[in-house]
Amino acid sequence: MKKYKKMREYEHEEFIDIIKNLNEEELLELSKNYGGYPVLFRMSLDTRVTHMPFIQPGSAIIIRNSKGEILLQERTDRNMWSLPGGCQDLGECLEETAIREAYEETGIKLNKERLILIDTVSGSSRKNKYPNGDIVYNNTSLYLSDIDEIDATKLKGDTETKSLKFFNPRELPDNFMDKDLIESYLKYNK
């Protein structure tokens, strides 16, 4: 695959010139390496309509240790804490999205058989505005996976991850952005 700059480093027309000649397989490969398909799609929109809200499917994962604490990710793009998760790629089931995002953002390899679907959360509580101004409404499948004790030094995040830390789910940081997902988890975990 050809080497590309980060998507956000391109001027719009330069980006369009690159993607307009790619076939479906090449677009999928590009999206996997450069932010995911929804980002690729949003980047291809005419700059005059980027304010138009976009529906974005994805998954979030509650990774719970033996103490009942949940793993949170401090994000680099907005100095807030969140659950690991992200956008669904083309051809990927939402379970696969949760597993892939967990690995990318925490370094933890989850087993599909140990995933439990808690809820699908959508609507106005899932509205998100990215730092670049893109507005999305996320339809988020929320999964739970209990993990065995791991050495905390083995946790590793990607470029979206500033730090990783386990928290009591009833004592989360003030700058936590997935309150609706935690509410759903707490109802499930009564």
RAQUI-V378781 format. One record per helix or strand of 3 or more residues. SS is the DSSP state (A for helix, B for strand). FROM is the first residue (numbers start at 0). TO is the last residue. If there is no record, write none. Layout:
[[SS & FROM & TO] [SS & FROM & TO]]
This chain:
[[A & 6 & 8] [A & 11 & 18] [A & 23 & 32] [A & 36 & 43] [A & 46 & 48] [B & 53 & 63] [B & 68 & 74] [B & 83 & 86] [A & 93 & 105] [A & 111 & 113] [B & 115 & 120] [A & 123 & 125] [B & 126 & 128] [B & 134 & 145] [A & 151 & 153] [B & 160 & 167] [A & 178 & 187]]
